[in-house]
């Protein structure tokens, strides 16, 4: 049986090849072409698009070239990269570095960075429009893209308030929108691309949401030193405390695993992925 590490390596290679081909212009690259490649090909684990392919495979779907699953995976990654480009802008998080390299705005300027994000979002929806199941696939991506923006609005508003006014409901609303919504869509799109029955689509959407929340909470625990030192940005440790954050991460992981019970074989690779989130803490 394929291991989780092997599955992630395989799916990442497939996604990287598709993205590289998409972002290689036929002629001399323009400034926008260079900026787009920097935004997309500058690293990243490709977790979200890998989950799209793994969910499609768990449902017996095709994930090869020109498949709906691969197009959906590429669309998810393009949308994710767009959110990162815009999040880094001075008007947002004002980050000058992303994945060990200059952020897009720091390297190419704010004006081009805004346009790069705009183009990546358009490319994401354009990729889905080429799918055989486009009508079914577009809805979840639209919903995720909308929630990500809503989450960023809430995040910016919360950051302007004193940390002592932050609460668990606000925290969870932001995490559900900014992190979990896109991972949920990634998993749901994989099921739709595989023509999975509606109950299986829902189960994998639920799995994605729970994994997304666990993913964010684990990240917060890994950033514990920064949170304790009063670092900038919302962190669950500053609202709930380390013990409660860990308890909730474990609970969301358990809920993700329970959602997989709806699949005939229990989806061992997806199960291993959910479990791997907690092992990052050991």
Secondary structure, DSSP 8 states (H G I E B T S, - for coil): ---HHHHHHHHHHHHHHHHHHHT--SSS--HHHHHHHHHHHS----HHHHHHHHHHHHTT---STT-HHHHHHHHHHHHHHHHHHHHTSTTTT--SEETTEE-HHHHH-HHHHHHHHHHHHHHHHHHHHTSTTHHHHHHHHHHHHHHHHHHHHHHHHHHTS-GGG--HHHHHHHHIIIIIHHHHHHHHHHHHHTT--HHHHHHHHHHHHHHHHHHHHHHHHHTHHHHHTT-SS--HHHHH-HHHHHHHHHHHHHHHHHHGGGSTT--HHHHHHHHHHHHTT-
